[in-house]
Amino acid sequence: MSDLLFTAFSNRADALELAAAVGAELGAAGIDSTLHLLDAAVEPAVAPDTVVVSLGGDGTFLRAARLAHRAGARIVAVNLGQVGFLLDVPSTELATTVVGALEGAPIVERLALRIDVEGVVEDEFALNEVVVERPAAGHMVKVRTYVDDEEYLTYTADGAMVSTPTGSTGYSLSAGGPVVDPSMGLLVITPVAPHFTIDRSIIVPATAIVRLEALDKPAVVVADGQRLATLEPGCSVLVRRNARPVRVVATRNFGLASRLRRSLREGHA
């Protein structure tokens, strides 16, 4: 098995071409690599010493991060997308970044989530956020929140989410949540389009266990954009810090300030 694994979606011709070109360049230097298509039915075996390379946008990175997380492997985030809040490596620096990663470049640990849906899903992973949301347009859900078994707020809204610092620049930001430095140890609880109730986020320690309970009507549980389960009325989803962080290879472009300036300018200019 190769110590270097490129990952991309099959419909990204630019990513596939980049993987082939850089793979050939590294191969000439004696570094073997393989390519995994993230929309393939079967996942590859990944070892802890593998360097996983995400080629695409933020969605590609979230899927590749799940793959790397299971093995405790390192991940390199290459930006081929438009906004790329999560991505810090330009395609022109891919080869040198990979070589540095294989030689032991510094690692930044990103807080991830463990998700348990009562009676349905156990120990699911998310890097950005988990959302309890309405099952169909034109409806709202009623979600009661608890932190370490203490009741907090009840929202009638399109949904309620728990995000990580990494996820604070994703769906949470669109819902009005704060931008959080990814090095911080905390969780962000944010309602999505609440009706006649507080619309501000609540920040809790990363050691907290957050429980989201569906009231009155069924809701759906979505983690990093992927639907996990239906949450029946009276049932809950537990969200807590995952025991294993996501290990991201750090580069000189890794600062939050520079990524915000670049992403906001490119995404909204």
Buried (B, 14 or more C-beta within 10 A) or exposed (E): EBBBBBBBBEEBEEBBEBBEEBBEBBEEEEBEBBBBBBEEEEEBEBEEEBBBBBBBBBBBBBBBBBBBBEBBBBBBBBBBBEBBBBBBBBBEBBBEBBBBBBEEBEBBEBBBBBBBBBEBBEEBBBBBBBBBBBEEEEEBBBBBBBBEEEEBBBBBBBBBBBBBBBBBBBBBBEBBBBEBEBEEEBBBBBBBBBEEEEBEBBBBEBEBBBBBBBBEBEBBBBBBBEEBBBBEEEBBBBBBBBEBBBBBBBBEBBEBEEBEEBBEEEEEE
